[in-house]
Amino acid sequence: MYYLKTEQCFDSAHFLHGYHGKCANIHGHRWKIVVTIKSKELLNNQQNNGMIIDFKDLKNDLKKITDDLDHALIIEKGSLSKKLYQALNDENFKIIDLPFRPTAENLAKYIYELLAKSYDVDCIDVYETPNNCASYRGKDE
């Protein structure tokens, strides 16, 4: 099995609705996303001979995802009062509504599912801090 790995970082804020502790408050992270894809075979064509895929393509696809999340408030849909949500929208704040609590674990699965549409993803690692990482590998094989 061959593996290819790349990473991207982005900055955003989130909070954990219903959590009892510091993470219930809005706070920010310098998130680092590491994607690992896999393949049993390498390409056999002139341009990409001997590759799983050109690193450039994988990096660009991951960057599209992280650019969408960059400098945003990532929230669980319905976790803000309508009045606060509207006030933030009126001020043109970038809010990403997700159908789940924005934990590192859930973000790992979310990014996995986005990239799995185009790649055979082995693993997504989501670092909230340099020392704290959540990983998602998809279904057990």
PyMOL commands that set and color helices and strands:
alter all, ss='L'
color gray80, all
select helices_A, chain A and resi 22-24+55-69+82-90+104-115
alter helices_A, ss='H'
color red, helices_A
select strands_A, chain A and resi 2-14+27-39+73-76+95-98+121-129+132-136
alter strands_A, ss='S'
color yellow, strands_A
deselect
rebuild
show_as cartoon
